[in-house]
Amino acid sequence: MDQPPILPPSVPPSASPGGELPLRMDPPQPKWGDRIKKTLGPVGAVILVVFKFLAPALKFIPLFLKTGGTMLLSLWIYAQVWGWKYAAGFVLLIFIHECGHLIVAKKFGLKVSAPMFIPFMGAVIALKDAPRNAWMEACVGIGGPLLGALGSAACYALFWPTENPLFLAVAYSGFFLNLFNLVPLWQLDGGRIAAALSPWLWVVGLVIAVAMLLHHLNFLLLIIAIMALPQVFSLFRKRSDAQKRYFEVTPAQRVIMGALYFGLIAALVAGMYSAQSLLRQ
């Protein structure tokens, strides 16, 4: 009878002759779905089917709570002041404006948050990824007013077949809202667009804000103007190399953005004037 080989003391009896421990093969664990089926039987199978059907919709719950919830809150507050019909149209135009930013940001591959409505301040979206240059920032900035202007123009067009002045009122508010956002000032869309045209437009935006405040004191505009001061003061400091590269824009890009920016301002002013004239009639 052969005797089993005597292994060196330094090698445990369960080791292979080469001195390496064999891999431990644990039995495969059942998936959570299989465990539910085994535990609950037919009821578990039904639960899994329902969950798989509803799973794609679950990711929209945060969007509903953040965007839908704040949207309904703004709608309710505006309705207390101007009535629910006007409030619904106005909130819808704000949503269309924010969708313009979202579409362009997604086109550039930037991650953005869902829109959040703030009563009497409009709505905001947060860029989770910073734009890589001034051209990208300007494109994201002008996307909102462009789509918002189209939404306002649609309301204006609805007035002609219906002759309902409500559409004119909503259109006028939409034209004004998007025009105000084009003021080249920090936190407004115009401030982002100015980065691709000339950052010195920020000074023009501050002058416009001060003139508007002297004409009619508005707390929100006052806060925006005060918070824009550091950005304006930065124009008088020397830029770093990274900042210089950020503001590098080709002549063709500057011409395209300038045509869009000033053309949109002219169109919005014309829309406001026309809607106001018809409302007076």
VMD Tcl script that draws the C-alpha trace (Angstrom):
set ca {
  {0.00 0.00 0.00}
  {1.43 3.32 -1.01}
  {1.91 5.86 1.73}
  {0.57 9.42 1.13}
  {3.34 11.93 0.48}
  {4.49 14.00 3.40}
  {4.14 17.71 2.62}
  {6.48 20.31 4.09}
  {5.18 21.95 7.25}
  {4.97 25.34 5.50}
  {2.35 24.07 3.04}
  {-1.15 23.41 4.41}
  {-2.62 19.95 3.66}
  {-5.29 21.47 1.40}
  {-2.74 23.13 -0.87}
  {-1.78 21.83 -4.28}
  {1.67 20.32 -4.85}
  {2.78 23.63 -6.36}
  {2.10 25.40 -3.07}
  {-0.94 27.39 -4.33}
  {-4.29 27.21 -2.61}
  {-7.08 25.98 -4.89}
  {-9.81 28.46 -5.80}
  {-12.86 28.24 -3.59}
  {-15.93 27.51 -5.67}
  {-18.98 28.89 -3.86}
  {-22.32 27.64 -5.08}
  {-24.08 30.23 -7.30}
  {-26.47 32.41 -5.38}
  {-30.01 32.70 -6.78}
  {-30.94 36.10 -8.17}
  {-33.28 38.30 -6.15}
  {-35.99 37.75 -8.75}
  {-35.69 33.97 -8.41}
  {-35.82 34.26 -4.63}
  {-39.03 36.30 -4.85}
  {-40.59 33.73 -7.16}
  {-39.55 30.88 -4.87}
  {-40.80 32.64 -1.74}
  {-44.07 34.08 -3.02}
  {-44.85 31.65 -5.79}
  {-47.30 32.90 -8.46}
  {-47.80 36.17 -6.55}
  {-44.06 36.84 -6.76}
  {-44.08 36.23 -10.51}
  {-46.87 38.76 -10.94}
  {-44.99 41.31 -8.80}
  {-41.89 40.91 -10.97}
  {-43.85 41.41 -14.17}
  {-45.47 44.58 -12.80}
  {-42.12 45.90 -11.56}
  {-40.42 45.32 -14.92}
  {-43.28 47.11 -16.64}
  {-43.14 50.11 -14.29}
  {-39.34 50.31 -13.89}
  {-38.79 52.64 -16.89}
  {-41.35 55.05 -15.47}
  {-39.76 55.13 -12.00}
  {-36.84 57.25 -13.25}
  {-39.30 60.04 -14.03}
  {-40.44 60.33 -10.40}
  {-37.67 62.83 -9.45}
  {-38.48 64.82 -12.59}
  {-42.17 64.90 -11.67}
  {-41.45 65.96 -8.09}
  {-38.94 68.66 -9.03}
  {-40.26 70.03 -12.32}
  {-43.92 69.01 -12.14}
  {-44.30 69.92 -8.49}
  {-42.72 73.38 -8.77}
  {-44.56 73.94 -12.05}
  {-47.93 73.28 -10.40}
  {-46.97 75.50 -7.47}
  {-46.12 78.38 -9.82}
  {-49.33 77.78 -11.75}
  {-51.40 77.96 -8.58}
  {-49.70 81.15 -7.36}
  {-49.97 82.92 -10.73}
  {-53.59 81.85 -10.99}
  {-54.37 83.67 -7.73}
  {-53.19 86.91 -9.34}
  {-54.10 86.66 -13.03}
  {-56.49 83.72 -13.35}
  {-55.73 80.13 -14.28}
  {-55.98 80.53 -18.06}
  {-53.33 83.21 -18.26}
  {-51.24 81.40 -15.62}
  {-51.31 78.16 -17.61}
  {-50.13 79.90 -20.78}
  {-47.42 81.86 -19.00}
  {-46.03 78.82 -17.15}
  {-46.08 76.82 -20.39}
  {-44.00 79.51 -22.14}
  {-41.48 79.44 -19.29}
  {-41.24 75.66 -19.65}
  {-40.70 75.98 -23.42}
  {-37.94 78.52 -22.76}
  {-36.14 76.15 -20.38}
  {-36.53 73.27 -22.83}
  {-34.56 75.34 -25.33}
  {-31.61 75.37 -22.93}
  {-31.99 71.64 -22.26}
  {-32.05 70.68 -25.95}
  {-28.89 72.63 -26.81}
  {-27.05 71.45 -23.69}
  {-27.87 67.82 -24.50}
  {-26.70 68.42 -28.08}
  {-23.28 69.35 -26.71}
  {-23.30 66.36 -24.35}
  {-23.60 68.49 -21.21}
  {-25.37 67.08 -18.16}
  {-28.11 69.35 -16.86}
  {-30.69 69.20 -14.12}
  {-34.41 69.20 -14.70}
  {-36.06 72.64 -14.72}
  {-37.19 73.97 -11.36}
  {-39.84 76.69 -11.27}
  {-39.56 79.58 -8.84}
  {-42.71 81.73 -8.57}
  {-42.20 85.32 -9.82}
  {-38.63 84.44 -10.84}
  {-39.31 82.07 -13.73}
  {-37.42 78.80 -13.75}
  {-33.83 77.63 -13.60}
  {-31.77 74.67 -14.75}
  {-28.35 73.79 -13.39}
  {-25.48 72.80 -15.67}
  {-23.76 69.82 -14.05}
  {-21.01 70.05 -16.68}
  {-19.40 73.43 -17.31}
  {-19.29 74.56 -20.97}
  {-15.83 74.04 -22.43}
  {-15.65 77.43 -24.15}
  {-17.54 80.68 -24.65}
  {-19.11 79.51 -27.93}
  {-20.72 76.52 -26.23}
  {-21.92 78.68 -23.35}
  {-23.46 81.18 -25.78}
  {-25.25 78.43 -27.73}
  {-26.79 77.05 -24.54}
  {-27.72 80.57 -23.48}
  {-29.50 81.55 -26.69}
  {-31.33 78.22 -27.00}
  {-33.89 79.28 -24.37}
  {-34.87 82.66 -25.87}
  {-34.99 81.17 -29.37}
  {-37.45 78.43 -28.47}
  {-39.28 80.75 -26.09}
  {-39.74 83.31 -28.86}
  {-41.21 80.62 -31.11}
  {-43.63 79.62 -28.35}
  {-44.68 83.25 -27.90}
  {-45.12 83.65 -31.66}
  {-47.39 80.57 -31.64}
  {-49.61 82.24 -29.02}
  {-49.65 85.41 -31.12}
  {-50.69 83.39 -34.18}
  {-53.53 81.73 -32.25}
  {-55.11 85.13 -31.70}
  {-56.04 85.59 -35.36}
  {-58.36 82.60 -35.83}
  {-59.79 82.82 -32.29}
  {-59.79 86.62 -31.71}
  {-59.24 85.79 -28.05}
  {-57.19 88.58 -26.39}
  {-55.90 86.07 -23.86}
  {-53.49 84.73 -26.49}
  {-52.23 88.26 -27.12}
  {-51.65 88.82 -23.41}
  {-49.72 85.56 -23.05}
  {-47.74 86.29 -26.24}
  {-46.81 89.78 -25.00}
  {-45.61 88.35 -21.68}
  {-43.59 85.71 -23.51}
  {-41.97 88.29 -25.79}
  {-41.09 90.46 -22.79}
  {-39.78 87.52 -20.73}
  {-37.40 86.38 -23.46}
  {-36.31 89.94 -24.26}
  {-35.51 90.59 -20.61}
  {-33.41 87.43 -20.52}
  {-31.31 88.77 -23.39}
  {-29.96 91.65 -21.28}
  {-26.19 90.96 -21.22}
  {-25.97 90.58 -17.48}
  {-24.78 87.82 -15.17}
  {-27.28 85.01 -14.54}
  {-29.34 86.09 -17.56}
  {-29.09 84.37 -20.93}
  {-27.71 87.54 -22.49}
  {-24.73 87.39 -20.13}
  {-23.85 83.93 -21.46}
  {-24.29 85.04 -25.07}
  {-22.08 88.09 -24.50}
  {-19.19 85.77 -23.63}
  {-18.98 84.80 -27.32}
  {-19.55 88.31 -28.69}
  {-17.61 90.56 -26.32}
  {-17.47 90.29 -22.53}
  {-17.49 94.11 -22.48}
  {-21.21 93.83 -23.23}
  {-21.54 93.00 -19.54}
  {-20.91 96.71 -18.87}
  {-23.75 97.58 -21.25}
  {-25.99 95.12 -19.42}
  {-25.18 96.74 -16.07}
  {-26.00 100.20 -17.48}
  {-29.34 98.87 -18.80}
  {-30.13 97.32 -15.41}
  {-29.36 100.58 -13.58}
  {-31.54 102.53 -16.03}
  {-34.41 100.09 -15.50}
  {-34.02 100.35 -11.74}
  {-34.13 104.16 -11.88}
  {-37.32 103.93 -13.93}
  {-38.95 101.31 -11.72}
  {-37.40 99.74 -8.65}
  {-37.52 95.96 -8.84}
  {-36.06 93.84 -6.06}
  {-35.18 90.88 -8.31}
  {-33.42 93.09 -10.86}
  {-31.57 94.85 -8.05}
  {-30.23 91.50 -6.76}
  {-29.17 90.48 -10.29}
  {-27.37 93.80 -10.81}
  {-25.51 93.56 -7.49}
  {-24.44 89.96 -8.14}
  {-23.23 90.98 -11.63}
  {-20.71 93.47 -10.24}
  {-17.87 90.92 -9.68}
  {-18.23 89.75 -13.28}
  {-18.02 93.32 -14.59}
  {-15.02 94.10 -12.35}
  {-13.24 90.99 -13.69}
  {-12.98 92.75 -17.08}
  {-10.41 95.13 -15.61}
  {-8.15 92.35 -14.30}
  {-5.55 90.47 -16.29}
  {-6.81 87.14 -17.63}
  {-5.01 83.88 -17.16}
  {-4.06 81.70 -20.14}
  {-6.98 79.36 -19.39}
  {-9.40 82.29 -19.41}
  {-7.99 83.56 -22.70}
  {-8.47 80.14 -24.28}
  {-12.03 79.97 -22.94}
  {-13.02 83.22 -24.65}
  {-11.40 82.33 -27.99}
  {-14.15 82.47 -30.62}
  {-13.69 82.29 -34.39}
  {-14.85 85.26 -36.48}
  {-17.50 83.07 -38.16}
  {-18.90 82.00 -34.78}
  {-19.00 85.60 -33.61}
  {-20.90 86.69 -36.74}
  {-23.42 83.82 -36.40}
  {-24.05 84.49 -32.71}
  {-24.27 88.25 -33.29}
  {-26.85 87.80 -36.04}
  {-28.91 85.47 -33.85}
  {-28.66 87.70 -30.80}
  {-29.47 91.08 -32.31}
  {-31.95 89.60 -34.79}
  {-33.81 87.93 -31.93}
  {-33.87 91.19 -29.97}
  {-35.40 93.00 -32.95}
  {-38.00 90.26 -33.47}
  {-39.02 90.27 -29.80}
  {-39.34 94.05 -29.71}
  {-41.51 93.94 -32.84}
  {-43.65 91.18 -31.33}
  {-44.15 93.12 -28.11}
  {-45.10 96.30 -29.97}
  {-47.56 94.50 -32.25}
  {-49.20 92.54 -29.41}
  {-49.50 95.67 -27.27}
  {-51.05 97.65 -30.14}
  {-53.67 94.97 -30.73}
  {-54.44 94.73 -27.01}
  {-55.12 98.47 -26.87}
  {-57.56 98.12 -29.73}
}
mol new
graphics top color blue
foreach p $ca { graphics top sphere $p radius 0.5 }
foreach p [lrange $ca 0 end-1] q [lrange $ca 1 end] { graphics top cylinder $p $q radius 0.2 }
display resetview
